């Protein structure tokens, strides 16, 4: 199953949050967060949970970030 990085970005934008705001709440720099959102650095399970909390997405709905049908350049295997 692949992590859909585009969905993470879309949910962030839909919540009206910037990369800087998400990064601050996660204890990261904006650059470090951007690398994760853009697939340059892997997002771990703990970080995905943090992102979900910041975006106010309940744990039961974290499945929205996973899919089997994501273009290769936009996925990260978990």
C-alpha distances in whole Angstrom, upper triangle without the diagonal:
4,7,9,13,15,14,15,18,19,19,21,24,24,25,28,27,27,25,28,28,24,25,28,27,24,27,26,28,27,26,24,22,22,21,18,17,18,15,18,18,14,14,14,13,17,17,14,17,20,19,18,21,23,22,23,20,20,17,17,16,13,10,12,10,7,6,5,9,10,12,12,15,13,9,9,6,7
4,6,9,11,11,12,15,16,17,19,21,21,23,25,24,24,22,25,25,22,22,26,25,22,25,23,25,24,23,21,19,19,17,14,14,14,12,15,14,12,11,12,12,16,15,13,16,18,16,16,20,21,20,21,18,19,17,17,16,13,11,11,8,6,6,6,8,7,10,9,11,9,6,5,5,6
4,6,9,9,9,12,13,13,15,17,18,19,21,20,20,18,21,21,18,19,22,21,19,21,20,22,20,20,18,15,15,14,11,10,12,10,13,13,10,9,10,10,14,12,10,13,15,13,13,17,17,16,18,15,17,15,16,14,10,9,9,6,5,7,9,10,8,11,11,11,8,5,5,6,7
4,5,5,7,9,10,11,13,15,16,17,19,18,18,17,20,20,17,19,22,21,19,22,21,22,20,19,18,15,15,14,12,10,10,10,13,14,12,11,13,13,16,14,11,14,16,13,13,17,17,15,18,15,17,16,17,14,11,10,8,5,6,6,9,9,6,9,10,10,6,5,7,9,10
4,5,5,6,9,10,11,13,14,16,17,16,15,13,17,17,15,15,19,19,17,20,18,18,16,16,15,12,11,11,8,6,7,7,11,11,10,9,13,14,16,13,11,14,15,12,13,16,16,14,17,15,18,17,18,16,13,13,11,7,9,10,13,12,9,10,11,9,6,6,7,11,12
4,5,5,6,9,10,11,12,14,15,15,15,13,17,18,15,17,20,20,19,22,20,20,17,17,17,14,12,13,11,8,8,10,13,14,14,13,16,17,19,16,13,16,17,13,14,18,17,14,17,16,19,19,20,16,14,14,11,9,11,11,14,12,9,10,12,10,6,8,11,14,15
4,5,5,6,8,10,10,12,14,14,15,14,18,17,15,17,20,19,18,21,20,21,18,19,18,15,14,15,13,10,11,12,16,16,15,13,16,16,17,15,12,14,15,12,12,15,15,12,14,12,15,16,16,13,11,11,8,6,9,10,13,12,10,12,14,13,9,10,12,14,15
4,5,5,6,9,10,11,13,11,12,11,14,14,11,13,16,15,14,18,16,17,15,16,15,12,11,13,10,7,10,11,14,14,13,11,13,14,15,12,9,12,12,8,9,12,11,9,12,11,14,14,16,13,10,11,9,7,10,12,15,15,13,14,16,14,11,11,12,14,14
4,5,5,6,9,10,11,10,10,9,13,13,11,13,16,16,15,18,16,16,14,14,14,11,10,12,10,7,9,11,14,15,15,13,16,17,17,14,12,15,14,10,12,14,13,11,14,13,17,18,19,16,14,15,12,10,13,15,18,17,14,15,16,14,11,12,14,17,17
4,5,5,6,9,10,10,11,12,15,15,13,16,18,18,18,21,20,20,17,18,18,15,13,16,14,10,12,14,18,18,18,16,19,19,20,17,14,16,16,12,13,15,14,11,14,13,16,18,19,15,14,15,11,10,13,15,18,16,14,16,18,16,13,14,16,19,19
4,5,5,6,9,9,11,12,15,13,11,15,17,16,16,19,19,19,17,19,18,15,14,17,15,11,14,16,19,19,18,16,18,17,18,15,13,14,14,10,9,12,11,7,10,9,13,15,16,12,11,13,10,9,13,15,18,18,16,18,20,19,15,16,17,19,19
4,5,5,6,6,7,8,11,10,8,11,14,13,13,16,16,16,13,16,16,12,12,15,13,10,13,15,18,18,18,15,17,18,17,14,12,14,13,9,10,11,9,7,10,11,14,16,18,15,14,16,13,12,15,18,21,21,18,20,21,19,16,17,18,20,20
4,5,5,6,7,9,12,11,11,14,16,16,17,19,18,18,15,17,18,14,13,16,15,12,14,17,20,20,20,18,21,21,21,18,16,18,16,13,13,15,12,10,13,14,17,19,21,18,17,18,15,14,18,20,23,22,19,20,22,20,17,18,20,23,23
4,5,8,10,12,15,14,13,16,18,17,18,21,21,21,18,20,21,17,17,20,18,15,17,20,23,23,23,20,22,22,22,19,17,18,17,14,13,15,13,9,11,12,16,18,19,16,16,17,14,14,18,19,23,22,20,21,24,22,19,20,22,24,24
4,6,9,11,13,11,11,14,15,14,16,19,19,19,17,20,20,16,17,20,18,15,18,21,23,23,22,20,22,21,20,18,16,16,15,12,11,12,10,7,9,10,14,17,18,15,15,18,15,15,19,21,25,24,22,24,26,24,21,22,22,25,24
4,7,10,12,10,11,14,15,14,16,19,19,18,16,18,19,16,16,19,19,16,18,21,23,23,24,21,23,23,22,20,18,19,17,14,14,15,11,9,12,14,18,20,22,19,19,21,18,18,22,24,27,26,24,25,27,25,21,23,24,27,27
4,7,8,6,7,10,11,11,13,15,15,15,12,15,16,13,13,16,16,13,16,19,21,20,21,18,21,21,20,17,16,17,14,11,13,13,9,8,11,14,17,19,22,19,18,21,18,17,21,23,27,26,24,25,26,24,20,22,22,25,25
4,5,5,6,9,10,11,13,14,13,12,9,12,13,10,10,14,14,12,14,17,18,18,20,18,20,21,20,17,16,18,15,12,14,15,11,11,14,16,20,21,24,21,20,22,20,18,22,24,27,26,23,24,25,22,19,21,21,25,25
4,5,5,6,9,10,11,12,10,9,6,8,10,7,7,10,10,9,11,14,15,15,16,15,17,19,18,14,14,16,13,11,14,15,11,12,15,17,20,21,24,21,19,21,19,17,20,23,26,25,22,22,23,20,17,19,19,22,22
4,6,5,6,9,10,10,9,7,5,8,10,8,9,12,13,12,14,17,17,17,18,17,19,20,19,15,16,18,14,12,16,16,12,13,17,19,22,23,26,24,22,24,23,20,24,26,29,29,26,26,26,23,21,22,22,25,24
4,5,5,6,9,10,10,10,8,12,12,10,11,15,14,13,16,19,19,19,19,17,19,20,18,15,15,16,13,11,13,13,9,11,14,16,19,20,23,22,20,23,21,20,23,26,29,29,26,27,27,25,22,23,23,25,25
4,6,5,6,9,8,9,8,11,11,8,10,13,11,11,14,16,17,16,16,14,15,16,14,11,12,12,9,7,10,10,7,8,11,13,16,17,20,19,17,20,18,16,20,23,26,26,23,25,25,22,20,20,19,22,21
4,5,5,6,5,6,5,8,8,5,8,11,10,11,13,15,15,14,15,13,15,16,14,11,12,13,10,9,13,12,10,12,15,16,19,19,23,21,19,22,21,18,21,24,27,27,24,25,25,22,20,20,19,22,21
4,5,5,6,7,7,11,10,9,12,14,14,14,17,19,19,17,18,16,17,18,16,13,15,15,11,11,14,13,10,13,15,18,20,21,24,23,21,24,23,21,24,27,30,31,28,29,29,26,24,24,23,25,24
4,6,8,10,10,14,13,11,14,16,15,15,18,19,20,18,18,15,16,16,14,11,13,12,8,9,11,10,7,10,12,15,17,17,21,20,18,22,21,19,22,26,29,30,27,29,29,27,24,24,22,24,23
4,6,9,10,12,10,9,12,14,12,13,16,17,17,15,15,12,13,13,10,8,10,10,7,8,11,10,8,11,13,15,17,17,20,20,17,20,20,18,21,24,27,28,25,27,26,25,22,21,20,21,20
4,7,10,12,10,9,13,14,13,15,18,18,18,16,16,14,15,16,13,10,13,14,10,11,15,13,12,15,17,19,20,20,24,23,21,24,24,21,24,27,30,31,28,29,29,26,24,24,22,24,22
4,6,8,6,6,10,11,11,12,15,16,15,13,14,13,14,16,13,11,13,15,11,12,15,15,13,16,18,20,22,21,25,24,21,24,23,20,23,26,29,29,26,27,26,24,22,21,20,22,21
4,5,5,6,9,10,11,12,14,16,15,13,15,15,16,19,17,14,16,18,15,14,18,18,15,17,20,22,24,24,28,26,23,26,25,22,25,28,30,30,27,27,26,23,22,22,21,23,23
4,6,5,6,9,10,10,12,14,14,13,15,15,17,19,18,14,16,18,15,13,17,17,15,16,19,21,24,24,27,25,22,25,23,21,23,26,28,28,25,25,24,21,19,20,20,23,23
4,5,5,6,9,10,10,12,11,11,14,14,17,20,19,15,17,19,17,15,19,20,17,19,22,23,26,26,29,27,24,26,24,21,24,26,28,28,24,24,23,19,18,19,18,21,22
4,6,5,7,9,10,11,9,8,11,11,13,16,15,12,14,17,14,13,17,18,16,18,21,22,24,23,26,25,22,24,23,20,22,24,26,26,23,23,22,19,17,18,16,19,19
4,5,5,6,9,10,10,9,10,9,12,14,14,10,11,14,12,10,14,15,13,14,17,18,21,20,23,22,18,21,19,16,19,21,24,24,21,21,20,18,16,16,15,18,17
4,5,5,6,8,8,9,11,11,14,17,17,13,14,17,15,12,16,17,15,16,19,20,22,22,25,23,20,21,20,17,19,21,23,23,19,19,18,15,14,15,14,18,18
4,6,5,6,5,6,8,9,13,16,16,13,14,17,16,14,17,19,18,18,21,21,24,23,26,24,20,22,21,17,19,20,22,22,18,18,17,14,13,13,12,16,16
4,5,5,6,5,6,6,10,12,13,10,10,14,13,11,14,16,15,16,19,18,21,20,22,20,17,18,17,14,15,18,19,20,16,17,15,13,11,11,10,13,13
4,6,8,8,9,8,12,14,15,11,10,14,13,10,13,16,14,14,17,17,19,19,21,19,16,17,15,12,14,16,18,18,15,15,14,12,10,10,10,14,14
4,6,8,9,10,14,16,18,14,14,17,17,14,17,19,18,17,21,20,23,22,24,22,19,19,17,14,15,17,18,18,14,13,12,9,8,9,10,14,15
4,5,6,8,12,14,16,13,13,17,17,15,17,20,19,19,22,21,23,22,24,21,18,18,17,14,14,15,17,16,13,12,11,8,7,7,7,10,12
4,7,9,13,16,17,14,15,19,18,17,19,22,21,21,24,24,26,25,27,25,21,22,21,17,18,19,20,20,16,15,13,10,10,11,10,13,14
4,7,9,13,14,11,13,16,16,15,18,20,19,20,23,22,24,22,25,23,20,20,20,16,17,19,20,21,17,17,15,13,12,12,9,12,12
4,6,10,11,9,10,14,14,13,16,18,18,19,21,20,21,20,22,21,17,17,18,14,14,16,17,19,16,16,14,13,12,10,7,9,9
4,7,8,6,6,10,10,10,12,14,15,15,18,17,18,16,18,17,14,15,15,12,12,15,17,18,16,17,16,15,13,11,8,9,8
4,5,5,6,9,10,11,12,14,15,16,18,17,17,15,17,17,13,15,16,13,13,16,18,20,18,20,18,18,16,13,10,10,8
4,5,5,6,9,10,11,12,14,15,16,14,14,11,14,14,11,12,14,12,12,15,18,20,19,21,20,20,17,15,12,11,8
4,5,5,6,9,10,11,12,14,15,14,14,12,15,15,12,14,16,14,15,19,21,23,22,24,23,23,20,18,15,15,12
4,5,5,6,9,10,10,12,14,13,14,13,16,15,12,15,15,13,14,18,21,22,20,22,21,20,18,16,13,14,12
4,5,5,6,9,10,10,12,11,12,10,13,12,8,11,12,9,11,15,17,19,17,20,19,19,16,14,12,13,11
4,5,5,6,9,10,10,9,9,7,11,11,8,11,12,11,13,17,20,22,20,23,23,22,19,17,16,16,13
4,5,5,6,9,10,10,11,10,14,13,11,14,15,13,16,19,22,24,22,24,24,23,20,19,17,18,16
4,5,5,6,8,8,11,11,14,12,10,13,13,11,14,17,21,22,20,22,22,21,17,16,15,17,15
4,6,5,6,5,7,7,10,9,7,10,10,9,13,16,20,21,19,22,23,22,18,17,17,18,16
4,5,5,6,7,8,11,11,10,14,14,13,16,20,23,25,23,26,26,25,22,21,20,21,19
4,5,8,10,12,15,14,12,16,15,14,18,21,25,25,24,26,26,25,21,21,20,22,20
4,6,9,11,13,11,11,14,12,12,16,19,23,23,21,24,25,23,20,20,20,21,20
4,6,9,11,10,10,14,13,13,17,20,24,25,23,26,27,26,23,22,22,23,22
4,7,8,6,7,10,9,10,14,17,20,21,21,24,25,25,21,20,20,21,19
4,5,5,7,10,11,12,14,18,21,23,22,26,27,27,23,22,21,21,19
4,5,5,8,10,11,13,16,19,21,21,25,25,26,22,20,19,19,16
4,6,7,9,11,12,15,18,21,21,25,26,27,23,21,20,20,17
4,5,6,9,10,13,16,18,18,22,23,24,20,19,19,19,17
4,5,6,8,11,15,16,16,20,21,21,17,16,15,15,13
4,5,5,8,11,13,14,17,19,20,16,14,14,14,12
4,6,8,11,12,12,16,18,18,15,13,14,15,14
4,7,11,11,11,14,15,15,12,10,11,12,11
4,7,9,9,12,13,15,11,9,10,9,9
4,5,6,10,12,14,11,9,10,10,11
4,6,9,11,13,12,9,11,10,12
4,7,9,12,10,9,12,12,14
4,6,8,6,6,9,11,13
4,6,5,7,10,12,15
4,5,6,8,10,14
4,6,8,11,15
4,7,10,13
4,7,9
4,6
4
